[in-house]
Each structure stands twice: as structure tokens, then as C-alpha cells.
């Protein structure tokens, strides 16, 4: 049986979400904007899904707008805020954002905006003081990733939100990896915008949402029909919305059980790797990290070849190496934390989910330990290290 | 991105992994950014390469190109070996994904660096062989 350890890439669709979706892929196909009886039933289902989403996040239903993905929500948050406030041309973000924010910022730079990319410490964290110091009279928006997709580090968003609120600057957070995995209460956490994606918490792909706090000025990204109260045009992905709401409801309701259980699995796996394989470094924060995230660098070997060895034995994970991405640089997140090229190229991410159990740890170690040894045996870097020690 | 069967075969069962003690030519090349480092060892008798081994830090394509390059070079004269290029390495592997083409260049460079090392040590001139470029290697 396959050993799936890539839940930060995507999660399997929760069976309850699938069951909730099926009627809307079959008989209940009607357009929720139509006026006749069956269409009104579909409209009602979409409204109920919105209420479920809002309840799970401590928000009001009218603050939840459905999008085609987390990336769309991220793009919209930045473009929408900037367009509604054309006088301000400065953006504050971090060096470790997901590409959905990072590349949007790069595109905005080409359009004349200036962007401050806050550096992170060795664990991948920024401090609230860094945000405060970066604020200029010209600052239009602050965008901080809630929990990083590669290293799982959670940012001190509570404190940052207090600063942006005091200064009256909209705060967006890319919470794609956080929603459904750590508690989020938007009645207490004062972010103005929050992006989420269904397939990261047991929902289907191709559906996400942007939380827009009441009173936030946000121009549309997509123009067209009057869907989503004129904020996001395009016929609703009804089945996707239903599936996302069902999955989020379950994920949030189960959080008190799943979070400690998966965190314990994570710590056991980290401990197992660090004690049994020499020359390994844990990347990310030791405690302020997502329950399922394990990111480790194996010195002297390259991540993609290790992934291929795991893949051949039915074990699926992910890497920060340059070679795997098709880019010429290793992960910008690991580089921002100060890792050497060698260590960044040797980084693997195992992300645990609701279906993983204790039994998966020895199964992984049985595959991982010999694969690391085999690649080190053919590594000129390991050779140099051994010979230096002699 | 997909690797050919030939690439996966050479990655899974790489030929000629290891080193040659007192090798006649050793060449190490690498690209710090991409994270590929290759070291080739050659044994040469009467202007013929009779043994080739390698050690490589790198992705699947880097391991496979190293493996096939050592296979291609054994039995070749020095003159023939110089003519092995990244293109011949690519062809022998039934192609590489576009983003991995640089790995085949690295295999060519590693082979040429090992030949250069031999030429320098033995005082032999190998026609058409260029000195290896100075590059920053990550060690």
C-alpha cells in the first residue's frame, strides 16, 4: 500500500465531502442564479455552505466569497486592495510567501509598486516589530503567510494584526496551509483578508475562498455576472463549494482530536529521523509549526534523487531542491532562512494528514534510511567529508 | 516532467559507481546553484580508456548522465573520448526533460576535466581538448 506523506501538496477528498457533492454533480445541476424552483434549492445549498464556512472561521456569511483557488484569492486580495486605494504604492510582505503572493508582488513591482520583503530568522519567523518598522505613509497593504507551506512555521499574526489595525492598513494572510489545521477565530484575530483552499483540508480541488472583513475596500478581480453579491463574477462551482464547506466543517470540528494526534506523529517522525540518520537538520520552527509538517535536510545528497528512491517504493513526499522544481535555484524559503545551497538542495518535506498513523513511521524509516545511505555512498561531497575526517 | 525508461534504469542501477584508486585522470565539476556535482575517475592504458567510475551528488538526471557517460567512454581512445558531447549523452539516454539538459553538459564537462587532468599529469596532448572552466564548486 502506498505511503502518502504529501498532504501539504493536496489531501484526499474526505468521503463525507464527496457524498455531499455528488447530488450537485448529478441531478442538482441548476444554475443558482436562475429563478425557478430547483435552482432556488441549489442557491439555498450554496448559502448554507457559506454559513458553514463562516461558522467554522468565526466570520459572518457575507464575509466569505468563493473563488476558483487559493491562488485566485491571494491575487485578488492584493490587486483588489491596491485598485481601491490608488494613492498608495507600497506593499509589505515576507521573503517566504507562497508563489501565489510572491510572484503577484513581483508582477506589481513591474507596474510601479514598491515591495518590502521582510527577512526571516533561522526558523522562518518574522517579528511584529519588523512589520511596524517597514510601514511607510505610502503602505497600502501588508500580506503575511499564516503558516508556511514548506517548513510549516506559523507567524505571530495576532501581534501583527494589532499593529496593522492601529495603523489602519489592511492585513491579508495567505492561510491556505493553516485553515483546517490550526484553530482560526476571525472574531478574535483581526486580519482583513484571508485566502484559503479546499483541497488542503479534505475538500475538492478548484475551489477556494477569500474572507473579506466587513468594511474592507476591495475592487473585484473578475468582472462579469452579479454572482457573490457583485464581488466575484462567474457561475458558482456549486459541487466544489458544497464539498469545501463539508470538509471544513469536519476538519474544524475534529481539530481538538486531530491536532494533538498529528502533532505527536510529527514529533515522533522528526525524532526518529534525527536519531537514526546522521547529518540531518530539521528546518523550520521547533514548536511554532503546523501539526503535519516535517522538513529535514539530508546533508551530502540531493532531494530529487532521494524522492525518486522513495517513489520507487511507494512513498510520496516533496523536496525543496532546485532540480525538482525545474528552477535553477533551490527553495526561496530555505534560502531565506540562511541554508546553504547544499542543505537546501537536500531538503525533503513529509506532510502528515488525517489518514496517517503511528505505523507509517517505521514503514517510512525502512525505506528512507537505506535510500539515504545509498545516495551518500555515491556522493562526492560525502567522500570529501569522510576523507577530511581521516 | 518525465524521465525516459533508460534514465530511470541508469538512476536505479547506476553503472560504474565508485572510485578508481590511483586513477590516471580525475575530474570534478559542479554547479552550486543547481546542486549537481560530478567526479569522474579514468584508468588509461596506451591511449585507451580501460576503466571509468564516478561519484555524483545530484538529481535523477545527474546520476543517469554520469552512469551512461562512464559506459560510453570505456574502450574509447582519448581522441574518441574527447568527441563525446552532451548531445551523445542525451541521445544515449533517449532524451532528458528540457529543464535537465544542463545535467548532460555537466557529464561532458566532468569527462573532459578528467581527460585534462590525465593530459596534464602525463604530458600527453589530446587534440581538441579545452582546459576545464574555472567554476565555483560547493564543497
Contacts between the chains, C-beta under 8 A, distances in Angstrom:
chain1	res1	chain2	res2	distance
A	300	B	57	6.7
A	301	B	57	6.7
A	302	B	35	5.3
A	302	B	36	7.3
A	302	B	57	5.8
A	302	B	58	5.1
A	302	B	59	5.6
A	302	B	62	7.4
A	304	B	59	3.9
A	304	B	60	5.9
A	305	B	11	7.1
A	305	B	58	6.8
A	305	B	59	5.5
A	305	B	60	5.4
A	305	B	62	7.6
A	305	B	63	5.9
A	308	B	8	8.0
A	308	B	11	6.3
A	308	B	60	4.8
A	312	B	12	6.8
A	321	B	35	6.1
A	321	B	59	7.0
A	322	B	33	6.4
A	322	B	34	5.1
A	322	B	35	5.4
A	323	B	34	6.3
A	323	B	35	6.2
A	323	B	36	7.2
A	323	B	58	6.9
A	323	B	59	3.4
A	323	B	60	7.9
A	323	B	61	7.5
A	323	B	62	7.5
A	323	B	100	7.6
A	324	B	59	7.1
A	326	B	1	6.6
A	326	B	97	8.0
A	326	B	99	3.9
A	328	B	33	5.6
A	328	B	34	5.9
A	329	B	33	6.0
A	330	B	33	7.8
A	330	B	35	6.6
A	340	B	138	7.3
A	341	B	32	5.2
A	341	B	33	6.3
A	341	B	35	6.2
A	341	B	138	5.6
A	342	B	35	7.0
A	342	B	138	5.4
A	344	B	35	8.0
A	345	B	35	3.4
A	377	B	17	7.6
A	378	B	14	6.9
A	378	B	17	4.8
A	378	B	18	7.8
A	378	B	54	7.9
A	378	B	55	5.5
A	378	B	56	6.1
A	378	B	63	7.3
A	379	B	55	6.4
A	379	B	56	7.3
A	379	B	57	4.6
A	380	B	28	6.4
A	380	B	37	5.5
A	380	B	38	7.4
A	380	B	39	4.2
A	380	B	55	4.2
A	380	B	56	6.9
A	380	B	57	5.8
A	381	B	37	6.4
A	381	B	57	4.9
A	381	B	138	7.8
A	381	B	139	6.9
A	382	B	57	7.9
A	383	B	19	7.4
A	383	B	39	7.7
A	383	B	55	5.8
A	384	B	139	5.9
